[in-house]
């Protein structure tokens, strides 16, 4: 069978993106509520680790999204190739119409 975008995959992608966004918002709220950002008291090591963690999460999310897009594109191309092979097979083995074969010979 051919591939394509499945509605369930789209919904799952949207829910995953929302979950990641909710995690970032929750982390930002914790940092803000702690007062570290307001008073400049955020230790340099904590800032570096926080940035590394955010960058790592963004990288993993981008890789996951790229793999999903690549998979969908491969499924689409596979479906198109299968459809073309099927059309070519039907064209070469199917009955020819009288129009394609030309006029019928006249009998005398």
Secondary structure as GFF3:
##gff-version 3
##sequence-region A 1 108
A	DSSP	alpha_helix	7	34	.	.	.	ID=ss1
A	DSSP	alpha_helix	36	39	.	.	.	ID=ss2
A	DSSP	alpha_helix	44	93	.	.	.	ID=ss3
A	DSSP	alpha_helix	98	101	.	.	.	ID=ss4
###
